[in-house]
Structures are given as C-alpha cells and as structure tokens.
Amino acid sequence: MIWAGFLGSSMTTHKGLHLRPEIADKLWPLKYHGVFNTARHLLTAAFCFGATWYGYLYVFESFELADINPILNLKLWVVQIIIPLTFLSSGVRALVYALMPKLRPAATRGSH
C-alpha cells in the first residue's frame, strides 16, 4: 500500500497536480504568473529534497537496526526505500520545471 501511494504521488507530480502551492494563483496579476510558477517549482524542489534527506535517514535507521516485519519476515527498509526515492524524483522533476519552463505540465505553466 505504501508503494502504491508513493508511486501515485510521483505520477501526479509529473502532471503538475501534487505538492503544488496554489495560494497566489488568483492573487498575482497574470503577467507575474511565470515568475510565480518558477518560484513555486523551486520551493517544491527544496521541500522534496529536504523530505528526501529525512526519508533517507529513516530508511538508513531501519537498515542499521535490521528492522523486520514479524509477519512477513521482510526487511522494512526494502518497503520504506520508496519514500526517499519518490521525494528525490519529485524534487528533480520540480527543479527541471523551474529551470526549463517549456517542459512544465500545462497545469503549471501560468496560462490561467
């Protein structure tokens, strides 16, 4: 279930629909939407990279402690590895969208 949720998160980020601060969409004049969208993608990338780091620490701790699911006898880090990988993927994608506006999904190009 955790894998499905995080993979779904990654897919919606690809479409520009997830982790998208929308507070200023209607507050800023249309001529500033390009700048706002770049800033939005940079902030999203920063958040995702921070979450990647903490996700890595979480998984590394599970690995070091050799945490195992007692029912399935499965190492927990194998399941948890999706957490930092998803945030890393989303962060890279947001950074690319910030630096290369033509690659942005239509939902975040600023055409309102």
C-alpha positions in Angstrom: 0.0 0.0 0.0 2.8 2.4 0.8 4.4 1.8 -2.6 1.1 2.5 -4.4 0.6 5.7 -2.5 4.1 7.0 -3.2 4.1 5.9 -6.9 0.8 7.7 -7.2 2.3 10.8 -5.7 5.1 10.7 -8.2 2.7 10.3 -11.1 0.6 13.3 -10.0 3.7 15.4 -9.6 4.6 14.6 -13.2 1.2 16.1 -14.2 1.8 19.2 -12.0 -1.1 18.3 -9.7 0.7 17.3 -6.4 2.6 19.3 -3.9 1.5 22.5 -5.6 1.1 25.6 -3.5 -1.8 27.4 -5.1 -2.4 30.3 -2.7 -1.2 33.1 -5.1 -2.7 31.7 -8.3 -5.6 34.2 -8.2 -3.9 36.9 -6.2 -1.0 37.7 -8.5 -1.5 39.6 -11.8 -1.4 37.3 -14.8 1.9 39.0 -16.0 3.7 37.6 -12.9 2.5 34.0 -13.2 5.7 32.9 -15.0 7.8 34.2 -12.1 5.4 32.8 -9.5 5.4 29.4 -11.2 9.2 29.3 -11.2 9.3 30.2 -7.5 6.7 27.7 -6.8 8.7 24.9 -8.5 11.8 26.0 -6.7 10.1 25.8 -3.3 8.6 22.5 -4.2 12.0 21.2 -5.2 13.5 22.4 -1.9 10.7 20.8 0.1 11.2 17.5 -1.8 14.9 17.5 -1.4 14.5 18.1 2.4 12.0 15.2 2.6 14.4 13.1 0.6 17.1 13.6 3.2 14.8 12.8 6.1 13.4 9.8 4.2 16.9 8.6 3.7 17.7 8.9 7.4 14.5 7.0 8.2 15.4 4.1 5.8 19.0 4.1 6.9 18.0 3.7 10.5 15.7 0.8 9.7 18.6 -0.8 7.7 21.1 -0.3 10.6 18.6 -1.6 13.2 17.7 -4.5 10.9 14.0 -3.9 11.4 11.9 -6.8 10.1 8.2 -7.2 9.7 7.4 -10.1 12.1 4.5 -11.4 10.0 6.1 -11.4 6.5 9.7 -11.7 7.7 10.6 -8.9 5.3 13.2 -6.3 6.0 11.4 -3.0 6.4 14.0 -0.9 4.6 13.0 -2.7 1.4 9.5 -1.4 1.7 10.5 2.1 3.0 13.0 2.8 0.2 10.2 4.2 -1.9 9.9 7.2 0.4 13.2 8.9 -0.3 13.1 7.7 -4.0 9.8 9.3 -4.6 10.7 12.6 -3.0 14.0 12.6 -4.9 12.2 12.0 -8.2 9.6 14.7 -7.4 12.4 17.2 -6.4 14.4 16.6 -9.6 11.2 17.0 -11.6 10.3 20.3 -9.8 13.8 21.6 -10.3 13.7 20.8 -14.0 10.3 22.5 -14.3 11.7 25.6 -12.5 14.7 25.8 -14.8 13.0 24.7 -18.1 9.5 26.2 -18.2 8.7 24.7 -21.6 8.8 21.2 -20.0 6.2 22.1 -17.4 2.8 20.4 -17.5 0.1 22.6 -18.8 -1.4 22.9 -15.3 1.6 24.8 -14.0 2.7 27.0 -17.0 0.8 30.0 -15.8 -1.8 30.0 -18.5 -4.9 30.8 -16.4 
